[in-house]
Amino acid sequence: MTVGESASAPVSGVRVATRFFPVSDALRPYCTIIYLTEVATPQGTRVEDYLHPEWANLRFIDGEPSLAAVGGGAPEPAPHFVVTGPTSKATFFAAGNMRAWGIGILPAGWAKFFALPAEELADRSVDGTRHPAFSDIAPLAGKLRQANDVEAAARILDDHFVQMLAGRPRDDPSIFAAHAALVDDNLTSVGDLAEKLGLSERSVERLSRRAFGFPPKLLLRRQRFLRSLARFMLDPSMSWIETLDYQYYDQAQFTRDFQRFMGMSPRTYAARPKPILGSAALARAAAAGEAVQGLHKPGG
């Protein structure tokens, strides 16, 4: 069942539409939401946008290869099945005529489904058909292509991951506890996080890199930034000073974070067209409860 949909026409002859589909109850601890993005452009043109820092995503792309780069690298053609680990930097992408199915993977889902530390794919994308960790997911590309309609395709994606739950490792309660703490805007330090988890700071560091992809200090900084960014995405008429999370000392500190995570100034980002992420933010908030994936709570 589609619960959110966005559509935009940023320039003449271009159409961008994103639809969101909730995951089943069995997947809610492990995945955020299923989504379908369709782009139609005149021959030889592409739309450009930036993905915000987020948890891991798997995408199945048909049509013209998209160009993408994490963190300011040179854009390269994205594979038809692309796996992107958790990111602490914006991902630039340029898309022509294409259809892309995707599913967001929470930290507990990464630990559940994939036998490699999240840190190994942090701020990186790989071809899922060539990486052994994703061999049991690669067949989804053909199944999605053959689906009769979008609702059926979303069910295929959901069913595949539900079936994968059998035989997977037991859940690690510390991952859920750490994730719940990270999305608590009252959490201000790694020491507080360690106290909440009943672990040493060194143990929290190891857990954070293995399940979340980054050191806990960087994750706390990223969450503070995303809370501010999400307010702007839901209401671009707000000034940046109005969006600031209460943990920021001043706007200069936020500007430094913005440059770190998005690779540009807040002013530059505000002035850029956002043909995909701009219109999708409200629809995503309606479908998943948050405008950006990185703020999604464990278990939905």
C-alpha positions in Angstrom: 0.0 0.0 0.0 1.4 3.4 -1.0 1.3 5.8 1.9 3.2 8.7 0.5 3.8 10.1 -2.9 5.6 13.2 -4.3 5.8 14.6 -7.8 7.6 17.6 -9.3 8.4 19.1 -12.6 11.5 21.3 -11.9 12.0 22.1 -15.6 10.0 21.8 -18.8 9.7 18.2 -20.0 11.1 16.7 -16.8 9.0 14.7 -14.3 10.1 13.2 -11.0 7.9 11.1 -8.8 8.6 9.2 -5.6 6.3 6.8 -3.9 6.7 5.3 -0.5 5.5 1.9 0.8 5.6 0.8 4.5 7.5 -2.3 5.4 5.7 -5.1 7.1 5.7 -5.4 10.9 8.4 -8.1 10.8 10.8 -5.7 9.1 10.1 -2.6 11.1 13.1 -3.2 13.5 15.4 -3.6 10.6 14.3 -1.4 7.6 12.9 2.1 7.2 10.7 2.1 4.2 10.4 0.9 0.6 10.4 3.6 -2.1 10.1 3.9 -5.9 11.6 6.9 -7.7 10.8 7.5 -11.4 12.5 10.2 -13.5 11.5 11.2 -17.0 13.7 13.7 -18.8 14.2 14.9 -22.4 16.9 12.9 -24.3 20.4 13.8 -23.1 19.4 15.6 -20.0 19.6 14.7 -16.3 18.2 16.0 -13.0 20.7 16.6 -10.2 20.2 16.4 -6.4 22.0 15.5 -3.2 21.1 12.7 -0.8 21.6 13.7 2.8 23.8 11.6 5.2 21.8 8.5 6.1 21.8 4.9 7.1 22.4 2.2 4.5 20.3 1.9 1.3 19.9 -0.8 -1.4 18.7 0.4 -4.8 17.7 -1.4 -8.0 18.0 0.9 -11.0 16.5 0.3 -14.5 16.9 2.7 -17.4 19.7 5.1 -18.0 22.6 4.6 -15.6 22.7 7.3 -12.9 25.9 9.1 -12.0 26.7 9.3 -8.3 29.5 10.2 -5.9 29.7 10.1 -2.1 31.4 13.1 -0.5 32.6 15.1 -3.4 34.3 12.5 -5.5 34.1 12.3 -9.3 30.6 11.0 -10.3 30.6 7.5 -11.7 27.8 5.4 -13.3 25.9 3.6 -10.6 25.4 -0.2 -11.1 22.0 -1.6 -11.6 22.0 -3.0 -8.0 23.9 -0.5 -5.8 24.5 -0.9 -2.1 25.4 2.2 -0.2 26.6 1.9 3.4 25.8 4.4 6.1 27.0 7.9 5.1 28.4 10.9 6.9 28.6 12.9 3.6 26.2 14.0 1.0 25.8 11.9 -2.1 25.6 13.8 -5.4 23.5 12.0 -8.1 22.4 12.9 -11.6 19.6 10.8 -13.1 18.1 10.6 -16.6 15.2 8.4 -17.6 15.1 5.7 -15.0 13.2 3.8 -12.4 14.8 3.0 -9.0 13.4 0.7 -6.3 15.0 1.2 -2.9 14.9 0.1 0.7 16.5 1.7 3.7 18.4 -0.5 6.1 18.6 0.5 9.8 21.7 -0.4 11.9 20.0 -3.4 13.4 19.1 -4.5 9.9 22.7 -4.2 8.7 23.8 -6.5 11.6 20.9 -8.9 10.9 21.3 -9.3 7.1 24.9 -8.7 6.3 28.0 -10.4 7.5 30.4 -7.5 7.4 30.9 -4.5 9.7 29.1 -1.4 8.6 32.4 0.5 8.9 33.6 -1.4 5.8 31.0 0.3 3.6 30.8 3.7 5.4 30.7 6.5 2.9 31.0 4.0 0.1 28.8 2.3 -2.6 29.4 -1.1 -4.2 27.9 -3.2 -7.0 25.7 -5.6 -5.1 26.0 -8.2 -7.9 29.7 -8.4 -7.3 30.0 -8.3 -3.5 29.5 -11.7 -1.8 27.7 -10.1 1.2 24.7 -9.3 -1.1 24.5 -12.4 -3.3 21.2 -13.5 -1.9 19.6 -10.1 -2.6 20.9 -9.6 -6.2 18.1 -11.8 -7.7 15.6 -9.2 -6.6 16.5 -7.0 -9.6 15.0 -9.4 -12.1 11.9 -10.1 -9.9 11.2 -6.3 -9.6 11.5 -5.9 -13.3 9.0 -8.6 -14.0 6.4 -7.4 -11.5 3.0 -6.5 -12.9 2.4 -3.3 -10.9 4.1 -1.2 -8.3 2.2 -2.6 -5.4 3.2 -6.1 -6.4 6.8 -5.1 -6.7 6.8 -3.5 -3.2 5.4 -6.8 -1.8 8.1 -8.8 -3.6 10.8 -6.6 -2.0 9.2 -6.9 1.4 8.6 -10.6 1.2 12.2 -11.2 0.1 13.6 -9.6 3.2 11.1 -11.2 5.5 12.2 -14.6 4.2 15.8 -13.7 4.8 15.1 -13.3 8.5 15.0 -17.0 9.0 18.4 -18.3 10.0 19.9 -14.9 10.5 21.9 -14.1 13.8 20.0 -13.2 16.9 19.3 -9.5 17.4 21.9 -7.6 19.5 20.0 -5.6 22.1 22.8 -3.1 22.4 22.3 -2.0 18.8 18.7 -1.2 19.4 19.6 0.6 22.7 22.3 2.6 21.0 20.1 3.6 18.1 17.3 4.7 20.5 19.7 6.8 22.4 21.1 8.4 19.2 17.7 9.6 18.1 17.1 11.1 21.5 17.8 14.8 21.1 18.7 15.1 24.8 21.8 12.9 24.3 24.8 15.2 24.2 28.0 13.2 24.7 29.7 9.9 24.2 29.9 9.6 28.0 26.1 9.9 28.3 25.7 7.3 25.6 28.1 4.9 27.4 26.2 5.4 30.6 22.8 4.7 29.0 24.2 1.5 27.5 26.1 0.4 30.6 29.2 0.0 28.5 32.7 1.5 28.6 33.4 4.3 26.1 35.8 1.9 24.3 33.1 -0.7 23.9 30.7 1.9 22.6 33.3 2.9 20.1 33.6 -0.7 18.8 29.8 -1.2 18.7 29.3 2.1 16.9 31.8 1.4 14.1 30.6 -2.2 13.7 26.8 -1.5 13.6 26.5 2.2 12.7 29.6 2.7 10.5 31.2 5.6 12.4 32.6 6.7 15.7 29.9 7.7 18.2 31.1 11.3 18.4 30.6 11.7 14.7 27.2 10.1 14.9 26.1 12.5 17.6 27.2 15.4 15.5 25.4 14.0 12.4 22.2 13.5 14.3 22.3 17.1 15.6 22.8 18.3 12.0 20.0 16.1 10.6 17.5 17.4 13.1 18.2 20.9 11.9 18.2 20.0 8.2 14.9 18.1 8.5 13.1 21.2 9.7 14.3 23.1 6.7 13.3 20.3 4.3 9.8 20.4 5.7 9.5 24.2 5.5 12.1 25.8 3.2 10.6 29.2 4.0 12.4 29.0 7.4 15.7 30.8 7.9 18.6 28.6 9.0 18.7 30.3 12.4 15.1 29.1 12.9 16.0 25.5 12.1 18.9 25.2 14.5 18.9 22.3 17.0 19.1 23.5 20.5 22.5 21.8 20.9 24.2 24.3 18.5 26.0 27.1 20.3 25.5 29.5 17.3 25.0 29.6 13.6 28.7 29.5 12.9 28.9 26.0 14.5 26.0 24.9 12.3 27.6 26.3 9.2 30.8 24.3 9.9 28.7 21.1 10.3 26.8 21.9 7.1 30.0 22.1 5.2 31.3 18.9 6.8 28.2 16.8 6.0 26.9 18.4 2.8 30.1 19.7 1.2 28.6 23.2 0.7 27.4 26.2 2.7 23.7 26.4 3.9 23.2 29.4 1.6 24.4 27.4 -1.4 22.3 24.4 -0.6 19.2 26.5 0.0 19.6 28.1 -3.5 20.0 24.8 -5.3 17.0 23.1 -7.0 16.0 19.9 -5.2 13.9 18.1 -7.8 13.8 14.8 -6.0 14.6 15.3 -2.3 12.7 18.5 -1.9 9.3 17.2 -2.9 9.9 13.8 -1.3 10.6 15.2 2.2 6.9 15.8 3.1 5.8 12.6 1.5 8.5 10.7 3.4 7.5 12.3 6.7 3.9 11.2 6.1 5.0 7.7 5.2 7.8 7.0 7.7 7.4 9.7 10.3 10.6 11.5 9.5 11.6 13.8 6.6 15.1 12.3 6.4 16.1 8.7 6.8 18.8 9.2 9.4 16.2 10.3 12.0 14.1 7.2 11.7 13.6 5.5 15.1 14.4 1.9 15.7 11.3 -0.2 15.1 9.5 2.6 13.2 
